[in-house]
Amino acid sequence: MRQGKVGMTNEDFDQSIEAIRKGEIAPREERIIAAAVFIMRELRNLPDDEEWQPTRPQILEFINSLDKQLRRLLKRVADDVAPERRTLH
């Protein structure tokens, strides 16, 4: 178990999923999208060096099709995704 690291609650996760469906993307939603893309790549057995970026509709279709087990996995992976650093230009 991860010590000193608290993941998002189930309620936070559900709210973020709804926000993604509405196109309202904040840092927490970006983590979930990054996790979804990671899982999608793994399910497709794509090598790390292969260029592939799913479209927004593909990501939404994936999220909407998740069963309970994959949904839990997505939440766990999203909890482990480090927030990306951004610079404003």
Buried (B, 14 or more C-beta within 10 A) or exposed (E): EEEEEEEBEEEEBEBBBEBBEEEEBEEBBBBBBBBBBBBBBEEEEEEEEEEEEBEEEEBBEBBEEBEEEBBEBBBEBBBEBEEEEEEEE
